[in-house]
Amino acid sequence: MITPLDIENKKFAKQMVNGYNVEEVDEFLDEITTDYEKLYKENKELKDNTEELHNDVGQYKNIESTLQNTLVIAQKTADEIQSVAKKQAEQIVKEAENQAKAKIDELNTQIMIKEKEIDELKKQFSVYKAKMESLLISQLELIKDMSEEEE
């Protein structure tokens, strides 16, 4: 690529006959040099700016990738936590059901024992009642016999 310095230092061979006016050519070259120098600097600045922007885009892509990975990991972690919590809840419910069943079984056993005790007490009461009736009857008989003897 031609630099502004190349344009400024360019020399043309001078012809004697029908040649270009040296002053006009020099003035024109000075104008071109000035304009080309501005364009050259502007082009360099734009290239530098483009390179910087490309670097920034690369950084932002890395950040985006990192954020996406972080979100994926966070989602997996949330799913795992939810799964663990669900399993723990199921385990707690299962343990509570087992404890309730054991308590029900224990209470049913106690009820059966108490029912047997009640049946035994009813039997004992029946026996006692029969003995008492027998005793009362015998006492009544005895009183009748004593009343008859006194008469």
Secondary structure, DSSP 8 states (H G I E B T S, - for coil): ---HHHHHH------SSS---HHHHHHHHHHHHHHHHHHHHHHHHHHHHHHHHHHHHHHHHHHHHHHHHHHHHHHHHHHHHHHHHHHHHHHHHHHHHHHHHHHHHHHHHHHHHHHHHHHHHHHHHHHHHHHHHHHHHHHHHHHHHHHHHH-
